């Protein structure tokens, strides 16, 4: 969007308003992008309330229970915007589909977006899946081969235990480029997603560990 390209964001996990506010909290001018027509939000969240709620930030509404209609809405939106060799489509997230459809329907959805948007029009698509249960981890393994790239993200649990919520990503595969099996620390900043300064991280870890040891000593004396 900062380069003048259009982002089609399909909001399934949260309302369009919440998504816009979240981007604003990172220092990203999402309201300005929306007003310029660079942020195009499809509301797939409000159906969960039992009725469609009007949003000042949504262009269209969809219901994940109607998967054929969902595919048509996303593809037709990309066609109406005349996106080709630029822009981005984000489906956030696929989780709701697993609650209503079997794996064959999910595969059809993924393949349709890939064929009609990414392959035929050269528009990058990102489809998010939260693997917070063993069942979803298994499902993720079954659809992983359908994607040209797979990127995992997580919070480092060991560092979170000492009060450092470090975000990490791992590029498992990305067609056309070399990858490596390492978790890469990153941060979301006002200028975008950036790698973490490892020296500053090491210093922070030392500081947290020293604080932890002091607290343990106080507890033992008490």
VOBA-1610 file (N, C-alpha, C; in pm, whole numbers, padded with zeros to 5 digits, always signed):
BEGIN
Unk+00083-00120+00000Unk+00000+00000+00000Unk+00087+00126+00000Unk+00200+00120+00072Unk+00292+00234+00073Unk+00350+00258-00065Unk+00354+00152-00148Unk+00404+00165-00286Unk+00292+00198-00385Unk+00171+00216-00332Unk+00058+00246-00419Unk-00013+00124-00472Unk+00018+00005-00418Unk-00049-00118-00459Unk-00169-00146-00369Unk-00265-00220-00421Unk-00388-00248-00348Unk-00377-00377-00268Unk-00425-00372-00144Unk-00431-00491-00059Unk-00578-00526-00037Unk-00616-00648-00077Unk-00750-00700-00049Unk-00739-00786+00076Unk-00801-00741+00183Unk-00793-00813+00310Unk-00929-00873+00344Unk-00933-01006+00357Unk-01057-01075+00391Unk-01057-01097+00542Unk-01139-01020+00613Unk-01141-01022+00759Unk-01236-01129+00810Unk-01180-01238+00861Unk-01261-01348+00914Unk-01247-01362+01065Unk-01130-01329+01119Unk-01105-01348+01262Unk-01147-01229+01347Unk-01162-01113+01284Unk-01197-00993+01360Unk-01270-00897+01268Unk-01332-00797+01326Unk-01409-00701+01247Unk-01317-00611+01166Unk-01367-00556+01055Unk-01288-00461+00977Unk-01238-00343+01060Unk-01322-00294+01152Unk-01282-00182+01236Unk-01162-00219+01324Unk-01168-00339+01382Unk-01058-00383+01469Unk-00929-00399+01391Unk-00941-00450+01268Unk-00823-00467+01184Unk-00760-00332+01151Unk-00841-00236+01114Unk-00790-00102+01080Unk-00724-00039+01203Unk-00787-00053+01319Unk-00730+00004+01441Unk-00598-00063+01477Unk-00588-00194+01453Unk-00463-00265+01482Unk-00350-00212+01395Unk-00376-00192+01265Unk-00273-00137+01177Unk-00234+00003+01222Unk-00332+00082+01263Unk-00303+00217+01312Unk-00214+00212+01435Unk-00234+00112+01521Unk-00154+00101+01644Unk-00008+00072+01613Unk+00020+00014+01495Unk+00159-00010+01454Unk+00220+00115+01391Unk+00138+00218+01374Unk+00187+00339+01309Unk+00169+00335+01158Unk+00085+00241+01111Unk+00059+00230+00966Unk-00070+00307+00934Unk-00067+00398+00837Unk-00183+00484+00810Unk-00294+00411+00734Unk-00356+00313+00798Unk-00454+00229+00729Unk-00579+00306+00689Unk-00622+00402+00772Unk-00740+00481+00735Unk-00713+00564+00610Unk-00593+00616+00602Unk-00554+00693+00484Unk-00549+00601+00361Unk-00493+00482+00378Unk-00488+00386+00267Unk-00628+00349+00222Unk-00718+00331+00318Unk-00856+00295+00285Unk-00922+00406+00205Unk-00905+00529+00251Unk-00965+00644+00182Unk-00911+00657+00040Unk-00785+00616+00019Unk-00725+00623-00115Unk-00762+00503-00202Unk-00835+00407-00147Unk-00874+00290-00223Unk-00766+00184-00230Unk-00663+00196-00146Unk-00553+00100-00147Unk-00578-00017-00052Unk-00666+00001+00046Unk-00704-00105+00139Unk-00849-00141+00112Unk-00870-00261+00063Unk-01004-00308+00024Unk-01039-00425+00116Unk-01134-00403+00209Unk-01165-00504+00310Unk-01296-00574+00277Unk-01289-00707+00278Unk-01409-00790+00263Unk-01445-00843+00402Unk-01566-00815+00448Unk-01607-00851+00584Unk-01664-00993+00586Unk-01586-01085+00644Unk-01635-01222+00664Unk-01652-01251+00811Unk-01648-01146+00892Unk-01655-01162+01038Unk-01796-01142+01092Unk-01868-01043+01041Unk-01995-01006+01104Unk-02102-01114+01090Unk-02083-01212+00999Unk-02181-01320+00987Unk-02191-01398+01118Unk-02083-01396+01199Unk-02082-01471+01325Unk-02178-01411+01427Unk-02222-01287+01405Unk-02317-01225+01496Unk-02461-01266+01466Unk-02478-01339+01355Unk-02612-01380+01316Unk-02678-01282+01221Unk-02614-01170+01199Unk-02666-01071+01103Unk-02549-00990+01050Unk-02564-00939+00931Unk-02459-00857+00873Unk-02463-00717+00935Unk-02350-00675+00988Unk-02340-00544+01051Unk-02267-00450+00956Unk-02326-00336+00929Unk-02263-00240+00839Unk-02132-00190+00899Unk-02029-00185+00817Unk-01900-00136+00861Unk-01854-00024+00769Unk-01799+00083+00825Unk-01750+00193+00740Unk-01624+00154+00664Unk-01566+00038+00697Unk-01441-00001+00633Unk-01452-00124+00543Unk-01571-00177+00524Unk-01583-00296+00439Unk-01648-00262+00306Unk-01597-00326+00201Unk-01651-00305+00067Unk-01757-00409+00032Unk-01734-00534+00080Unk-01828-00643+00055Unk-01836-00730+00178Unk-01939-00817+00183Unk-01956-00909+00293Unk-01966-01052+00240Unk-01914-01146+00318Unk-01920-01287+00278Unk-01952-01373+00400Unk-01998-01495+00372Unk-02028-01592+00476Unk-01947-01718+00446Unk-01860-01759+00537Unk-01773-01873+00511Unk-01851-02003+00499Unk-01975-02004+00546Unk-02056-02125+00533Unk-02097-02151+00388Unk-02090-02046+00306Unk-02123-02057+00163Unk-01994-02044+00084Unk-01923-02155+00071Unk-01786-02149+00020Unk-01779-02110-00127Unk-01876-02154-00209Unk-01877-02115-00352Unk-01897-01964-00367Unk-01988-01912-00287Unk-02013-01767-00289Unk-01889-01691-00242Unk-01821-01746-00143Unk-01699-01685-00091Unk-01593-01673-00201Unk-01568-01783-00270Unk-01468-01784-00377Unk-01504-01682-00485Unk-01632-01681-00525Unk-01676-01589-00629Unk-01654-01444-00586Unk-01685-01412-00460Unk-01672-01274-00412Unk-01527-01228-00415Unk-01435-01315-00372Unk-01294-01276-00367Unk-01238-01261-00508Unk-01266-01358-00595Unk-01215-01353-00732Unk-01273-01232-00807Unk-01403-01210-00793Unk-01467-01097-00864Unk-01415-00963-00812Unk-01381-00956-00683Unk-01326-00832-00628Unk-01192-00800-00692Unk-01108-00902-00708Unk-00977-00884-00772Unk-00994-00841-00917Unk-01093-00899-00985Unk-01119-00863-01124Unk-01170-00719-01135Unk-01260-00680-01045Unk-01314-00544-01047Unk-01205-00440-01022Unk-01110-00475-00936Unk-01000-00384-00905Unk-00892-00384-01012Unk-00908-00476-01109Unk-00814-00489-01220Unk-00670-00515-01172Unk-00660-00597-01068Unk-00527-00631-01017Unk-00459-00729-01111Unk-00335-00698-01145Unk-00255-00787-01229Unk-00107-00755-01207Unk-00031-00858-01169Unk+00113-00843-01144Unk+00144-00740-01035Unk+00050-00715-00947Unk+00074-00625-00834Unk-00034-00650-00730Unk-00015-00592-00613Unk-00116-00605-00509Unk-00101-00733-00428Unk-00197-00750-00337Unk-00190-00860-00242Unk-00331-00897-00196Unk-00356-01028-00181Unk-00482-01076-00125Unk-00450-01157+00001Unk-00514-01122+00113Unk-00491-01191+00239Unk-00622-01249+00290Unk-00624-01378+00319Unk-00739-01444+00382Unk-00698-01476+00525Unk-00760-01409+00621Unk-00719-01420+00761Unk-00840-01450+00850Unk-00868-01577+00877Unk-00783-01692+00847Unk-00869-01805+00793Unk-00803-01916+00758Unk-00872-02034+00708Unk-00945-02112+00817Unk-00917-02082+00942Unk-00970-02163+01052Unk-01121-02180+01049Unk-01193-02072+01020Unk-01339-02081+01021Unk-01392-02184+00921Unk-01322-02199+00808Unk-01367-02295+00707Unk-01362-02438+00758Unk-01263-02468+00841Unk-01250-02603+00895Unk-01363-02638+00991Unk-01429-02537+01044Unk-01541-02563+01134Unk-01668-02601+01058Unk-01676-02562+00929Unk-01799-02582+00853Unk-01786-02675+00733Unk-01662-02701+00687Unk-01645-02776+00563Unk-01542-02888+00581Unk-01555-02992+00497Unk-01456-03099+00502Unk-01332-03059+00421Unk-01230-03141+00428Unk-01100-03106+00369Unk-01109-03088+00218Unk-01197-03160+00151Unk-01207-03146+00004Unk-01253-03006-00035Unk-01345-02949+00044Unk-01392-02813+00018Unk-01280-02711+00043Unk-01202-02734+00148Unk-01091-02644+00179Unk-00988-02646+00067Unk-00959-02765+00016Unk-00864-02779-00095Unk-00915-02703-00217Unk-01046-02714-00245Unk-01105-02642-00359Unk-01088-02491-00341Unk-01109-02443-00219Unk-01093-02300-00189Unk-00950-02255-00216Unk-00854-02327-00161Unk-00713-02291-00176Unk-00671-02293-00322Unk-00711-02400-00392Unk-00674-02412-00534Unk-00739-02303-00618Unk-00862-02266-00586Unk-00932-02163-00664Unk-00863-02028-00650Unk-00827-01991-00527Unk-00758-01864-00505Unk-00622-01866-00575Unk-00554-01979-00563Unk-00421-01992-00626Unk-00431-01981-00779Unk-00530-02051-00837Unk-00543-02055-00983Unk-00594-01923-01041Unk-00702-01868-00981Unk-00769-01752-01040Unk-00708-01618-01000Unk-00631-01618-00892Unk-00573-01492-00845Unk-00420-01492-00861Unk-00355-01590-00802Unk-00207-01589-00801Unk-00148-01629-00936Unk-00197-01740-00992Unk-00138-01791-01116Unk-00184-01715-01239Unk-00313-01692-01251Unk-00364-01629-01374Unk-00343-01478-01377Unk-00336-01413-01258Unk-00323-01268-01255Unk-00192-01219-01195Unk-00112-01311-01141Unk+00016-01271-01084Unk+00005-01190-00957Unk-00103-01214-00880Unk-00126-01141-00756Unk-00092-01234-00639Unk-00003-01190-00552Unk+00035-01271-00437Unk-00084-01289-00343Unk-00105-01411-00296Unk-00209-01437-00197Unk-00147-01500-00074Unk-00190-01454+00043Unk-00146-01509+00170Unk-00269-01566+00241Unk-00261-01692+00279Unk-00372-01755+00350Unk-00322-01801+00487Unk-00382-01747+00590Unk-00336-01768+00727Unk-00410-01886+00791Unk-00336-01966+00869Unk-00396-02074+00946Unk-00334-02074+01085Unk-00419-02069+01189Unk-00372-02075+01326Unk-00373-02221+01371Unk-00257-02279+01392Unk-00248-02421+01428Unk-00240-02434+01581Unk-00350-02395+01647Unk-00350-02395+01793Unk-00405-02523+01853Unk-00442-02620+01769Unk-00484-02751+01819Unk-00416-02860+01736Unk-00407-02980+01792Unk-00344-03091+01720Unk-00418-03123+01591Unk-00550-03109+01594Unk-00631-03137+01475Unk-00595-03042+01361Unk-00576-02914+01393Unk-00543-02816+01290Unk-00400-02834+01239Unk-00311-02883+01325Unk-00174-02913+01280Unk-00178-03024+01175Unk-00260-03125+01198Unk-00274-03236+01102Unk-00333-03186+00971Unk-00436-03101+00980Unk-00498-03045+00860Unk-00399-02960+00782Unk-00319-02884+00855Unk-00217-02801+00789Unk-00119-02885+00708Unk-00080-03000+00762Unk+00011-03089+00691Unk-00052-03141+00562Unk-00185-03157+00564Unk-00255-03211+00447Unk-00269-03110+00333Unk-00260-02981+00365Unk-00278-02879+00259Unk-00149-02805+00227Unk-00044-02832+00301Unk+00082-02759+00284Unk+00135-02766+00142Unk+00118-02881+00075Unk+00172-02899-00060Unk+00102-02812-00163Unk-00013-02753-00128Unk-00089-02672-00223Unk-00031-02533-00240Unk+00062-02495-00151Unk+00115-02359-00150Unk+00256-02352-00208Unk+00287-02240-00273Unk+00422-02217-00324Unk+00518-02181-00211Unk+00464-02130-00102Unk+00548-02094+00012Unk+00477-02125+00142Unk+00553-02162+00242Unk+00498-02187+00376Unk+00586-02116+00477Unk+00527-02025+00555Unk+00600-01950+00656Unk+00533-01972+00791Unk+00609-02018+00888Unk+00558-02036+01023Unk+00594-01914+01108Unk+00505-01876+01199Unk+00537-01773+01297Unk+00502-01825+01436Unk+00571-01773+01537Unk+00545-01816+01674Unk+00600-01712+01771Unk+00561-01727+01898Unk+00625-01654+02007Unk+00721-01752+02074Unk+00845-01711+02093Unk+00944-01797+02157Unk+00902-01822+02302Unk+00863-01948+02332Unk+00808-01979+02464Unk+00912-01966+02575Unk+01037-02002+02549Unk+01140-01993+02652Unk+01163-01848+02693Unk+01166-01759+02595Unk+01187-01617+02627Unk+01062-01554+02686Unk+00946-01601+02644Unk+00823-01547+02702Unk+00816-01577+02852Unk+00873-01692+02891Unk+00870-01730+03033Unk+00948-01633+03121Unk+01041-01556+03062Unk+01116-01456+03139Unk+01074-01314+03103Unk+00958-01304+03038Unk+00902-01171+03011Unk+00943-01106+02882Unk+00994-01185+02784Unk+01032-01130+02654Unk+00945-01195+02546Unk+00841-01127+02497Unk+00752-01186+02396Unk+00810-01175+02255Unk+00917-01250+02230Unk+00988-01240+02102Unk+00914-01315+01991Unk+00883-01243+01884Unk+00822-01305+01767Unk+00931-01366+01679Unk+00901-01483+01619Unk+00996-01549+01530Unk+00923-01604+01408Unk+00993-01611+01296Unk+00936-01673+01177Unk+01036-01771+01116Unk+00982-01870+01049Unk+01064-01970+00980Unk+01006-01992+00841Unk+01087-01972+00739Unk+01044-01995+00601Unk+01071-02142+00569Unk+00966-02223+00575Unk+00983-02367+00552Unk+01010-02396+00405Unk+00936-02328+00319Unk+00962-02341+00175Unk+00913-02215+00105Unk+00978-02184-00006Unk+00939-02069-00087Unk+00993-02094-00226Unk+00903-02127-00315Unk+00943-02168-00449Unk+01027-02061-00519Unk+01141-02104-00573Unk+01226-02016-00651Unk+01339-01950-00574Unk+01340-01967-00442Unk+01448-01907-00363Unk+01499-02008-00261Unk+01627-01997-00221Unk+01680-02088-00119Unk+01623-02053+00019Unk+01606-02153+00103Unk+01557-02132+00239Unk+01647-02206+00337Unk+01635-02173+00464Unk+01710-02245+00567Unk+01619-02270+00686Unk+01644-02377+00763Unk+01554-02417+00872Unk+01580-02346+01004Unk+01589-02212+01000Unk+01620-02137+01122Unk+01505-02043+01157Unk+01479-02031+01286Unk+01382-01934+01334Unk+01447-01796+01338Unk+01382-01698+01276Unk+01437-01563+01263Unk+01356-01466+01350Unk+01419-01401+01447Unk+01348-01303+01530Unk+01305-01182+01447Unk+01185-01133+01472Unk+01139-01014+01400Unk+01050-00929+01491Unk+01029-00806+01448Unk+00942-00714+01521Unk+00856-00638+01421Unk+00736-00601+01463Unk+00648-00520+01380Unk+00666-00375+01423Unk+00715-00292+01331Unk+00745-00153+01362Unk+00664-00060+01271Unk+00676+00068+01297Unk+00604+00166+01214Unk+00653+00165+01070Unk+00774+00114+01046Unk+00828+00107+00910Unk+00813-00032+00848Unk+00742-00121+00918Unk+00717-00254+00863Unk+00773-00365+00950Unk+00777-00485+00895Unk+00834-00600+00966Unk+00985-00594+00953Unk+01054-00594+01065Unk+01199-00578+01064Unk+01266-00686+01148Unk+01388-00724+01110Unk+01465-00820+01188Unk+01508-00756+01320Unk+01528-00838+01420Unk+01565-00789+01553Unk+01716-00770+01563Unk+01758-00662+01628Unk+01900-00639+01655Unk+01945-00743+01757Unk+02030-00837+01716Unk+02067-00948+01802Unk+02147-00904+01924Unk+02227-00798+01909Unk+02304-00748+02024Unk+02209-00691+02130Unk+02109-00616+02086Unk+02012-00560+02179Unk+01931-00672+02245Unk+01897-00776+02166Unk+01822-00889+02221Unk+01904-00961+02327Unk+02033-00984+02298Unk+02121-01052+02394Unk+02132-00971+02523Unk+02143-00840+02509Unk+02152-00752+02626Unk+02023-00759+02709Unk+01909-00760+02639Unk+01780-00768+02709Unk+01766-00900+02783Unk+01810-01009+02719Unk+01803-01141+02783Unk+01890-01145+02909Unk+02011-01089+02899Unk+02099-01084+03016Unk+02035-01006+03130Unk+01974-00892+03094Unk+01910-00808+03194Unk+01794-00881+03261Unk+01713-00951+03181Unk+01599-01026+03236Unk+01646-01141+03324Unk+01753-01209+03283Unk+01806-01320+03361Unk+01863-01271+03494Unk+01930-01157+03491Unk+01983-01100+03615Unk+01869-01062+03710Unk+01762-01004+03653Unk+01646-00969+03734Unk+01582-01094+03792Unk+01573-01199+03710Unk+01515-01326+03755Unk+01596-01385+03870Unk+01730-01382+03858Unk+01817-01437+03963Unk+01805-01357+04092Unk+01790-01225+04080Unk+01774-01142+04200Unk+01644-01176+04272Unk+01539-01196+04196Unk+01410-01232+04255Unk+01416-01369+04323Unk+01489-01461+04262Unk+01503-01595+04322Unk+01580-01587+04455Unk+01682-01501+04457Unk+01759-01484+04580Unk+01674-01425+04690Unk+01589-01326+04654Unk+01501-01264+04752Unk+01404-01368+04806Unk+01349-01453+04719Unk+01255-01557+04760Unk+01321-01656+04855Unk+01447-01693+04823Unk+01517-01792+04907Unk+01547-01736+05046Unk+01578-01605+05053Unk+01603-01541+05182Unk+01476-01528+05263Unk+01364-01505+05189Unk+01236-01490+05258Unk+01190-01620+05318
//
